[in-house]
């Protein structure tokens, strides 16, 4: 019995003296939730040390309903927030970096956790095919929790609609009568850092639902303002 108490005392001292004691118990708990290998890539969005966000598409080493082990190129640190995008299931999920370690390929193995179990986030990843063009986006689209108005004009009158998602590359706009794919638009909308005026082109259009547009002419000042908005949404 004394040996058991001594082992418990040492374990308690280890947890009190080292910050990673809690982390170790969390890792054990996540393993209990059932990690599995997924032969797929996940899109990762976050902010590095500089002012600009980064965006990667990297391999998943294993995953569970509470988190994952990912390969990454951009250095991150424990406690940092990331946004994972599963485009096959049209899902986004915020996560927190738990630990990082280097591997032989000089990439980082990054363990991340969700704030609550998300068993449905990994659905359909194995079904995704290699996209092309605008569908393989360089920037992730982030949902606006409070919505945002946008004024757009094609060949006719100016129309005010609601923005559904936003990224550095473009927008999805809800409108019952969207213009056809390929049509050029003039956009104007306001973010917390100021007004953004841009030229865009319609990349996909669905009658009764809306359209996805890609920016084709965006000033550096406008990009900085979008960066600030995306940083707030992620933070």
C-alpha positions in Angstrom: 0.0 0.0 0.0 2.8 2.4 0.9 4.3 1.8 -2.6 1.0 2.9 -4.2 0.9 6.0 -2.1 4.5 6.8 -3.0 3.8 6.4 -6.7 0.8 8.7 -6.4 2.9 11.2 -4.5 5.5 11.2 -7.3 2.9 11.5 -10.0 1.4 14.5 -8.2 4.7 16.2 -7.8 5.5 15.7 -11.4 2.3 17.3 -12.4 2.8 20.3 -10.1 6.4 20.9 -11.2 6.0 20.5 -14.9 3.6 22.4 -17.1 3.3 19.4 -19.4 1.8 17.2 -16.8 -1.8 18.4 -17.6 -0.9 18.1 -21.3 0.2 14.5 -20.9 -3.1 13.5 -19.2 -5.0 15.3 -22.0 -3.1 13.3 -24.6 -4.0 10.1 -22.8 -7.6 11.1 -22.7 -7.7 11.9 -26.4 -6.2 8.5 -27.2 -9.1 6.9 -25.3 -11.5 8.6 -27.7 -10.1 6.4 -30.5 -7.6 7.9 -32.9 -7.6 6.5 -36.5 -5.5 7.1 -39.6 -7.1 9.2 -42.3 -5.4 9.1 -45.7 -6.3 12.7 -46.6 -5.2 16.3 -46.5 -6.7 19.0 -44.3 -6.6 22.8 -44.9 -5.1 24.7 -42.1 -5.5 28.5 -41.5 -3.8 30.5 -38.8 -1.6 33.5 -37.9 2.2 33.2 -37.7 4.5 35.7 -35.9 4.0 38.4 -38.6 0.8 40.3 -39.3 -0.3 38.1 -42.3 -2.2 34.8 -42.0 -0.8 31.6 -43.3 -2.7 28.8 -45.2 -1.5 25.3 -45.7 -2.9 22.0 -47.0 -1.1 19.1 -45.3 -1.4 15.5 -44.3 -3.4 14.1 -41.3 -1.4 11.5 -39.4 -4.3 10.5 -37.3 -7.5 12.0 -35.9 -10.2 11.5 -33.4 -13.4 13.3 -32.3 -11.3 15.4 -29.9 -8.4 16.4 -32.1 -5.7 15.3 -34.5 -2.0 14.9 -35.2 -1.1 17.0 -38.3 2.0 17.6 -40.4 2.7 21.4 -40.9 5.4 23.6 -42.5 4.7 26.8 -40.7 6.0 26.9 -37.1 3.3 27.1 -34.4 3.4 27.0 -30.6 1.4 25.4 -27.9 -1.7 27.3 -27.1 -2.0 28.8 -30.6 -5.4 28.7 -32.3 -5.8 27.3 -35.8 -8.8 26.9 -38.1 -9.2 23.5 -39.9 -11.3 23.4 -43.1 -12.8 20.2 -44.3 -14.2 21.3 -47.7 -15.4 17.8 -48.6 -18.0 18.1 -45.8 -18.2 21.9 -45.9 -17.1 22.2 -42.3 -14.7 24.4 -40.4 -13.5 23.9 -36.9 -11.3 25.9 -34.5 -8.7 24.0 -32.6 -5.8 24.7 -30.2 -2.2 23.5 -30.5 -1.3 21.1 -27.7 2.3 20.2 -28.7 4.7 20.2 -31.6 7.8 18.1 -32.5 10.1 17.9 -35.5 10.1 14.8 -37.7 12.6 13.4 -40.2 11.1 15.3 -43.2 11.8 18.6 -41.4 8.1 19.2 -41.1 6.4 19.6 -37.8 4.1 17.1 -36.2 1.5 19.2 -34.5 -1.1 17.8 -32.1 -4.3 19.8 -31.9 -7.4 19.6 -29.8 -11.0 20.8 -30.1 -12.8 22.5 -27.3 -15.5 19.8 -27.4 -15.8 16.5 -29.2 -16.5 16.9 -33.0 -17.1 13.4 -34.4 -18.7 14.7 -37.5 -15.9 17.1 -38.5 -13.9 14.4 -40.3 -16.8 13.1 -42.4 -16.2 12.6 -46.2 -12.5 13.4 -46.1 -11.7 10.2 -47.9 -14.2 11.1 -50.6 -12.7 14.4 -51.7 -11.2 14.5 -55.2 -8.5 16.8 -56.4 -10.1 20.1 -57.1 -9.1 22.6 -59.8 -9.3 26.3 -60.4 -11.1 28.4 -57.8 -12.4 25.3 -56.0 -8.8 24.7 -54.8 -8.8 27.9 -52.9 -5.6 29.6 -51.8 -7.5 31.1 -48.9 -10.1 29.5 -46.7 -13.6 31.0 -46.5 -14.7 32.0 -43.0 -18.3 32.2 -41.9 -19.4 35.6 -40.6 -21.3 35.0 -37.3 -23.2 38.3 -37.6 -23.4 38.6 -41.3 -22.4 41.6 -43.4 -24.0 43.7 -46.1 -22.4 44.1 -49.5 -23.3 46.3 -52.5 -22.6 44.7 -55.9 -23.2 45.9 -59.4 -22.8 44.1 -62.7 -24.3 45.5 -65.9 -27.4 46.7 -64.2 -28.4 48.4 -61.0 -26.6 48.2 -57.6 -28.0 45.6 -55.3 -27.5 45.1 -51.6 -27.1 41.5 -50.4 -25.7 39.6 -47.5 -22.2 38.1 -47.3 -22.2 34.4 -46.2 -18.5 33.7 -46.1 -15.4 35.7 -46.7 -11.7 35.1 -47.5 -8.7 36.9 -48.9 -9.6 35.4 -52.3 -13.3 36.1 -52.5 -16.8 35.9 -51.0 -20.0 33.9 -51.1 -23.1 36.1 -51.4 -26.7 35.3 -50.7 -29.0 36.6 -53.5 -32.1 35.1 -55.1 -31.1 36.2 -58.6 -27.3 36.0 -59.0 -25.6 36.9 -62.3 -24.2 34.2 -64.5 -20.8 32.6 -64.0 -18.0 34.7 -65.6 -19.7 38.0 -65.1 -17.6 40.9 -63.7 -18.9 42.7 -60.6 -18.0 45.9 -58.8 -18.1 45.3 -55.0 -18.3 47.6 -52.0 -18.5 46.6 -48.3 -17.4 47.8 -44.9 -15.2 45.9 -42.4 -14.2 47.1 -39.0 -10.9 48.6 -40.5 -12.8 50.5 -43.2 -14.5 50.3 -46.6 -13.3 47.9 -49.2 -13.9 48.4 -52.9 -13.0 45.7 -55.3 -13.5 44.2 -58.8 -14.6 40.6 -58.8 -15.8 37.8 -61.2 -18.6 35.3 -60.5 -17.1 31.8 -60.3 -20.3 29.9 -59.6 -23.9 30.9 -59.5 -27.1 29.1 -58.2 -30.5 30.6 -58.9 -32.5 31.1 -55.7 -29.4 30.7 -53.5 -26.5 32.9 -54.3 -23.0 33.1 -55.9 -19.3 32.7 -55.2 -17.1 35.5 -56.4 -13.3 35.8 -56.7 -11.5 39.1 -56.3 -9.6 40.1 -59.4 -8.6 43.7 -58.4 -7.9 44.4 -54.7 -5.6 47.0 -53.4 -2.9 46.3 -50.8 -4.8 48.5 -48.3 -7.9 46.4 -48.8 -6.0 43.2 -48.3 -4.7 44.5 -45.0 -8.2 45.4 -43.9 -9.4 41.9 -44.8 -6.4 40.4 -42.9 -7.5 42.3 -39.8 -11.1 41.0 -40.1 -10.0 37.4 -40.6 -7.6 37.7 -37.6 -10.5 38.9 -35.4 -12.8 36.1 -36.6 -10.1 33.5 -35.9 -9.1 35.0 -32.5 
